Amino acid sequence: MNTLRKIAKRKPKLINVFLWFLAIILTIAMFTYQDKTGPTYPLTGDIQTSLGEVHFKFLRSETIGNSLKIMFLNPVPDGVTGFVQYRRYKSNDEWQTMPMNPVSFEVSHHGKTEKIAGFGAELPSLNERAGKYEYYVYLQVNDDEPLSITGDKPIYARYKGAVPTLIITIHVLIIFLSMMFALRTVFEAMIDGNFKWMIWATLISFLFGAFLFGPWVQWYAFGVWWSGIPFGYDWTDNKVLLELVFWIYAAYANRGNRRDAKSVYFAGIATLLVYFIPHSLFGSEYDYRTGIGRGTTG
C-alpha cells in the first residue's frame, strides 16, 4: 500500500485515471455476477444423451400476462422429446403435465428480446404478484425412461407486475454509480487521498438508488414498498440496509477534520459482501393456500 501511495504522489493523474477505470471494471463484474447468480435468472445448461447434446433454457421469472417459456434449444437431436410437470407453488394443486413440442419463442430479459427455437412448452401466466410455479422438466430419448433435468429438485419461477422501463433503468444506473463510487472511495482511502467527498457521493447515490427507486420498483413488481426488516425477510432489502449502516458510519467517522480510512475499508467490505449475496434471495412469495403472501399484496 505504501508503494501505491508513493506512485500516487509521483503520478497523481495516472493513478486517478487507473483507479476510476478499475472501479468501473470491478462494478461491471459485480453486476454481472449478481445478474447471473440470482434465483430468478434463466436456468441454462447442457445435458448429454446417447443421441447427442441437448441445450436447455428454462425461465425462472416472468411478468404477469406472459406465459412461462421452457425450452430445449435447437439443434435438438432426432428422437429427443420432453414434457413438463408443474403446479403452483405453495398450493393444493394436483401436478399437471404438458408435452414439449416444436416451437419458437421470443424471450425478453433486461429489455433485450431474444428469438429461440426448439422443443418447448408454455405454462399459462399466473395472475398474482410473487405467485410461483414449481416444475420439473423431463427429457426422453426414444422409448427410454424419462429423465428429470434437475433430478428430484424442482425449478421455481416467480411472477411479478410490470415495472416501467424508465424507473427500472434509473434504478439500475444509480445503483451502478453507487457501487462504482463505493469502490473508488476505498481505493482513494488506500492511497490516503481526498476520499471524503467520495463517501458522500456513495451515500447519496446509494440512498437514491436503493431507498427511493428500489422501493418504487418493488411497489410495481409486488405491490409493497419494503419487505425487509421489520416487515419481512427479503435479503435484498435487508442487505442494502446493512450496507447503508456502514456508509453512514463512515461518513460520521470522517466528519469535520477527522480522517478514518478503516471505516471506509469496513464499508467497502460490507458492500462487497452485499453484492456476493444473490439478488432476490428469500424474496417476495405468494401463498395460494392462505391467499396471502410474504412481501407482496398478490
C-alpha positions as CSV (number, residue, x, y, z in Angstrom):
1,M,0.0,0.0,0.0
2,N,2.9,2.3,0.7
3,T,4.2,1.7,-2.8
4,L,0.9,2.7,-4.3
5,R,0.8,5.9,-2.2
6,K,4.3,6.8,-3.5
7,I,3.3,6.2,-7.1
8,A,0.1,8.3,-6.5
9,K,2.3,11.2,-5.3
10,R,4.6,11.0,-8.3
11,K,1.9,10.4,-10.9
12,P,-1.4,11.5,-9.4
13,K,-3.3,11.9,-12.7
14,L,-2.3,8.5,-14.0
15,I,-3.2,6.8,-10.7
16,N,-6.5,8.7,-10.6
17,V,-7.5,7.5,-14.1
18,F,-6.4,4.0,-13.3
19,L,-8.4,3.7,-10.1
20,W,-11.5,5.1,-11.8
21,F,-11.0,2.5,-14.6
22,L,-10.5,-0.3,-12.0
23,A,-13.6,0.8,-10.1
24,I,-15.7,0.7,-13.3
25,I,-14.4,-2.7,-14.4
26,L,-15.0,-4.3,-10.9
27,T,-18.5,-2.8,-10.8
28,I,-19.4,-4.3,-14.1
29,A,-18.0,-7.7,-12.9
30,M,-20.1,-7.5,-9.7
31,F,-23.2,-6.5,-11.6
32,T,-22.7,-9.5,-13.9
33,Y,-22.2,-11.8,-11.0
34,Q,-25.4,-10.5,-9.3
35,D,-27.4,-10.9,-12.5
36,K,-26.3,-14.5,-13.3
37,T,-26.4,-15.9,-9.8
38,G,-29.9,-14.8,-8.6
39,P,-32.7,-17.4,-8.3
40,T,-34.8,-15.6,-11.0
41,Y,-32.1,-15.8,-13.7
42,P,-33.0,-18.3,-16.5
43,L,-31.7,-21.7,-15.8
44,T,-29.5,-22.8,-18.7
45,G,-27.1,-25.6,-19.4
46,D,-26.4,-28.8,-21.4
47,I,-27.2,-32.4,-20.9
48,Q,-25.5,-35.3,-22.7
49,T,-27.7,-38.0,-24.2
50,S,-27.0,-41.1,-26.3
51,L,-28.2,-39.2,-29.3
52,G,-26.1,-36.1,-28.6
53,E,-26.0,-33.0,-26.5
54,V,-29.2,-31.1,-25.6
55,H,-29.1,-27.4,-24.7
56,F,-31.8,-26.0,-22.5
57,K,-33.2,-22.7,-21.2
58,F,-35.9,-22.6,-18.5
59,L,-37.3,-19.2,-17.4
60,R,-37.5,-18.6,-13.6
61,S,-39.1,-15.2,-13.7
62,E,-41.8,-13.6,-15.8
63,T,-44.2,-10.7,-15.9
64,I,-47.9,-11.2,-15.3
65,G,-49.7,-11.6,-18.6
66,N,-46.8,-13.5,-20.3
67,S,-46.6,-17.3,-20.5
68,L,-43.6,-19.0,-18.9
69,K,-41.3,-20.4,-21.6
70,I,-39.5,-23.7,-21.1
71,M,-37.2,-24.8,-23.9
72,F,-34.8,-27.4,-25.4
73,L,-32.8,-25.3,-27.9
74,N,-32.1,-26.2,-31.5
75,P,-30.5,-28.2,-32.7
76,V,-32.4,-30.9,-30.8
77,P,-31.3,-34.4,-31.8
78,D,-33.9,-36.6,-33.5
79,G,-35.6,-38.9,-31.1
80,V,-35.4,-36.5,-28.1
81,T,-38.7,-35.3,-26.7
82,G,-39.8,-33.9,-23.3
83,F,-42.6,-32.9,-21.1
84,V,-43.1,-30.6,-18.1
85,Q,-44.8,-31.5,-14.8
86,Y,-45.9,-28.4,-12.9
87,R,-48.2,-26.8,-10.3
88,R,-48.5,-23.6,-8.4
89,Y,-46.0,-23.4,-5.6
90,K,-47.5,-23.4,-2.1
91,S,-50.9,-24.5,-3.3
92,N,-53.1,-27.6,-3.1
93,D,-53.0,-28.1,-6.8
94,E,-52.5,-31.5,-8.4
95,W,-49.5,-31.9,-10.6
96,Q,-50.2,-31.3,-14.3
97,T,-48.3,-32.5,-17.3
98,M,-47.6,-30.5,-20.5
99,P,-45.8,-32.0,-23.6
100,M,-42.9,-30.1,-25.2
101,N,-43.4,-29.6,-29.0
102,P,-41.5,-27.9,-31.8
103,V,-41.9,-24.1,-31.2
104,S,-40.2,-20.8,-31.5
105,F,-40.3,-18.2,-28.7
106,E,-39.4,-14.6,-28.1
107,V,-37.8,-14.3,-24.7
108,S,-37.1,-10.9,-23.0
109,H,-34.6,-10.3,-20.3
110,H,-33.5,-6.8,-19.1
111,G,-35.2,-5.2,-22.0
112,K,-33.5,-7.4,-24.6
113,T,-35.6,-9.7,-26.7
114,E,-34.1,-13.0,-28.0
115,K,-35.7,-15.3,-30.5
116,I,-35.2,-19.0,-29.7
117,A,-36.4,-22.2,-31.3
118,G,-36.5,-25.9,-30.5
119,F,-38.8,-28.1,-28.4
120,G,-40.7,-26.1,-25.7
121,A,-43.7,-25.7,-23.5
122,E,-45.6,-22.5,-22.3
123,L,-47.1,-22.5,-18.9
124,P,-50.1,-20.2,-18.6
125,S,-49.4,-16.9,-16.8
126,L,-50.1,-16.6,-13.1
127,N,-52.2,-13.6,-12.0
128,E,-50.8,-12.9,-8.6
129,R,-47.7,-10.8,-7.9
130,A,-45.0,-13.1,-6.4
131,G,-47.0,-16.2,-7.4
132,K,-44.7,-19.1,-8.2
133,Y,-44.7,-22.2,-10.3
134,E,-42.7,-25.3,-9.2
135,Y,-41.9,-27.6,-12.1
136,Y,-39.8,-30.4,-13.4
137,V,-38.6,-30.8,-17.0
138,Y,-38.2,-34.4,-18.2
139,L,-36.2,-35.4,-21.2
140,Q,-36.9,-38.6,-23.0
141,V,-34.7,-40.4,-25.6
142,N,-36.8,-42.6,-27.9
143,D,-38.6,-45.1,-25.5
144,D,-36.1,-44.8,-22.7
145,E,-37.2,-43.9,-19.1
146,P,-37.8,-40.1,-18.9
147,L,-35.1,-38.2,-17.0
148,S,-35.7,-35.1,-14.9
149,I,-33.1,-32.4,-15.8
150,T,-32.8,-31.3,-12.2
151,G,-33.3,-34.7,-10.5
152,D,-35.6,-34.5,-7.5
153,K,-35.2,-30.7,-7.1
154,P,-38.0,-28.7,-8.6
155,I,-37.4,-25.5,-10.6
156,Y,-39.1,-22.4,-9.2
157,A,-40.4,-19.5,-11.4
158,R,-41.8,-16.3,-9.9
159,Y,-44.3,-13.8,-11.5
160,K,-44.2,-10.1,-11.0
161,G,-46.1,-7.0,-12.1
162,A,-44.8,-4.9,-15.0
163,V,-42.2,-2.2,-14.0
164,P,-42.0,0.9,-16.2
165,T,-38.7,0.7,-18.2
166,L,-37.7,4.3,-17.2
167,I,-38.0,3.5,-13.5
168,I,-36.0,0.3,-13.6
169,T,-33.4,1.9,-15.9
170,I,-32.8,4.8,-13.5
171,H,-32.7,2.4,-10.5
172,V,-30.0,0.2,-12.1
173,L,-27.9,3.2,-13.3
174,I,-27.9,4.8,-9.9
175,I,-27.1,1.6,-8.1
176,F,-24.3,1.1,-10.6
177,L,-23.0,4.6,-9.8
178,S,-23.2,4.0,-6.0
179,M,-21.2,0.7,-6.4
180,M,-18.6,2.4,-8.5
181,F,-18.3,5.3,-6.1
182,A,-18.0,2.8,-3.2
183,L,-15.1,1.0,-4.8
184,R,-13.4,4.3,-5.8
185,T,-13.7,5.6,-2.3
186,V,-12.0,2.6,-0.9
187,F,-9.2,2.9,-3.4
188,E,-8.8,6.6,-2.6
189,A,-8.6,5.8,1.1
190,M,-5.8,3.2,0.3
191,I,-3.6,6.0,-1.2
192,D,-4.5,8.4,1.6
193,G,-6.2,10.7,-0.9
194,N,-9.2,13.0,-0.9
195,F,-11.8,10.4,-0.2
196,K,-14.3,12.4,1.9
197,W,-16.4,13.8,-0.9
198,M,-16.5,10.3,-2.4
199,I,-18.1,9.0,0.8
200,W,-20.9,11.4,0.3
201,A,-21.2,10.6,-3.4
202,T,-21.5,6.9,-2.5
203,L,-24.0,7.6,0.3
204,I,-26.3,9.9,-1.7
205,S,-26.3,7.8,-4.8
206,F,-27.0,4.7,-2.7
207,L,-29.9,6.4,-0.9
208,F,-31.5,7.4,-4.2
209,G,-30.9,4.0,-5.9
210,A,-31.7,1.6,-3.1
211,F,-34.1,3.6,-0.9
212,L,-36.0,5.7,-3.4
213,F,-36.1,4.0,-6.8
214,G,-35.6,0.5,-5.2
215,P,-38.9,0.6,-3.3
216,W,-40.6,2.2,-6.3
217,V,-39.5,-0.8,-8.4
218,Q,-40.7,-3.2,-5.7
219,W,-44.1,-1.5,-5.5
220,Y,-44.7,-2.0,-9.2
221,A,-43.4,-5.6,-9.1
222,F,-45.0,-6.8,-5.9
223,G,-47.3,-4.1,-4.5
224,V,-45.2,-3.3,-1.4
225,W,-42.6,-0.6,-0.8
226,W,-40.4,-2.6,1.6
227,S,-40.3,-6.2,2.6
228,G,-37.2,-6.3,4.7
229,I,-36.8,-5.7,8.5
230,P,-39.1,-5.2,10.3
231,F,-41.8,-6.2,7.8
232,G,-40.2,-9.3,6.3
233,Y,-37.1,-11.3,5.5
234,D,-36.3,-10.2,1.9
235,W,-32.5,-10.4,1.8
236,T,-32.3,-7.8,-1.0
237,D,-33.9,-5.2,1.3
238,N,-32.0,-6.3,4.4
239,K,-28.6,-6.4,2.8
240,V,-28.9,-2.8,1.4
241,L,-30.0,-1.7,4.9
242,L,-26.8,-3.3,6.3
243,E,-24.7,-1.6,3.7
244,L,-26.3,1.8,4.5
245,V,-25.4,1.5,8.2
246,F,-21.7,1.0,7.3
247,W,-21.6,4.0,4.9
248,I,-23.4,6.2,7.4
249,Y,-20.8,5.2,10.0
250,A,-18.0,6.0,7.5
251,A,-19.5,9.5,6.9
252,Y,-19.8,10.0,10.7
253,A,-16.2,8.8,11.4
254,N,-14.8,11.2,8.7
255,R,-16.8,14.3,9.7
256,G,-15.1,17.6,10.0
257,N,-11.3,17.3,10.0
258,R,-11.4,13.6,11.0
259,R,-9.9,11.0,8.7
260,D,-10.7,7.4,9.4
261,A,-9.7,5.1,6.5
262,K,-10.6,2.0,8.4
263,S,-14.3,2.9,8.5
264,V,-14.1,3.2,4.7
265,Y,-12.5,-0.2,4.4
266,F,-15.2,-1.8,6.5
267,A,-17.9,-0.1,4.4
268,G,-16.2,-1.4,1.3
269,I,-16.1,-4.9,2.7
270,A,-19.8,-4.7,3.6
271,T,-20.6,-3.5,0.1
272,L,-18.7,-6.5,-1.5
273,L,-20.4,-8.9,0.8
274,V,-23.8,-7.5,-0.1
275,Y,-23.1,-8.0,-3.8
276,F,-22.0,-11.5,-3.3
277,I,-25.5,-12.4,-1.9
278,P,-27.6,-13.3,-4.9
279,H,-30.3,-10.8,-5.7
280,S,-34.0,-11.7,-4.8
281,L,-32.9,-14.4,-2.3
282,F,-35.7,-15.2,0.1
283,G,-37.8,-12.6,-1.7
284,S,-41.5,-11.9,-2.1
285,E,-43.6,-15.0,-2.3
286,Y,-47.4,-15.6,-2.6
287,D,-49.1,-18.5,-0.8
288,Y,-52.1,-19.9,-2.7
289,R,-53.2,-22.0,0.4
290,T,-53.8,-18.9,2.5
291,G,-54.4,-16.3,-0.1
292,I,-51.8,-14.0,1.3
293,G,-48.1,-13.6,0.6
294,R,-44.7,-12.5,2.1
295,G,-43.5,-9.2,0.7
296,T,-46.4,-8.9,-1.8
297,T,-50.1,-7.9,-1.9
298,G,-50.7,-10.6,-4.5
